[in-house]
Amino acid sequence: MKDLGPDTPPSPERRDFLRLGAVAGAGLVTAGLPAATAAAAAATPARATPSATGAMPTRNLGRTGHRVALFSLGGQAALEQADNEAVAVPIIERALDLGVNYIDSAAAYGGEKRWSQRYIGRVMKHRRAAAFITSKTHDRTRDGSLRLLEESLRLLNTDHLDLWQLHRLSSADDVERVFAPGGAMEALQQAREQKMVRFLGITGHTEPGALMEAMRRFAFDTLLLAINAADPHHLSFSQELLPMAVEQQLGIIGMKIPARGRLLDSWTPQPQPQREGEPPAKPGTLSMREALYYVLSLPVSTVIIGCDSVAQLEENVALARAFTPLSAAQLAALSARAEPVARQALFFRRWA
């Protein structure tokens, strides 16, 4: 790894954020928890999926009892491209071979034909027991969400999901709609009661307030949040949302770690029209190892990353196998290096 800079003490406003990274390597997310709560979390039994045993370090996925490998497979990239089975299915198969035991998907991935779930379903037809399978509903209504769930189960070749999530909560209006009578929360609770799903979660990219309000209203099992080394520089998820998720003992899944490449020094920006007020894109500033280790040094259970090839998957798994937590000073140095490209690395956040 590159030299991450001098051992400079963090500024006072960032101490709480950096404190979160200090315990992530222990494999149990207990930073900031009261002593009794942390002890209870430590005593919670955890179930390891056989395919993950000895392959990668694992952490508790919150209160679910699932031990999840540090690296998990995202449902986008090659997995969401049309007519791409020859590339996508070998990625999924190889991921399971390497110990990946959490696979991300969503009803919205891959357009109307939902290619991502089709490819995953090809593999789940004969390897369902090897993976913790997830999906999401982007519909804000009860009935619409249940229809999406029914089709997800069919495409994924399973009779239940391990995790079903509200997809991309972005605003106070989103929260009101899903919690209103006839809203998507009714679908999530009904599906769990009927054992169509085991656990319930929320996901978000845009701003922390909506997610925090949803977490106040309902005891979710997991939080999937967009977070990377640029996070502290705009609408930070690590400042209040992440500590809240830790306190609630949620399974915490990180996404957008390399920001679809925009954070990486290997990224070559393509000429394109700029939105008003948006700076021109430029090469990123971190290596993939630095970007990945930054997030894994926070109190997350796992990270999901979409892959374009088997080689890319194998590289990411190798990095996860070799992971050791970064110090507070190293985290601060990486965040400082990400600041010049924060706008493009946080393209999914609300900027206006």
Summary of the structure (lengths in Angstrom):
residues: 352
radius of gyration: 19.1
end to end distance: 35.6
largest distance: 55.2
contacts: 1262
relative contact order: 0.17
helix: 43%
strand: 15%
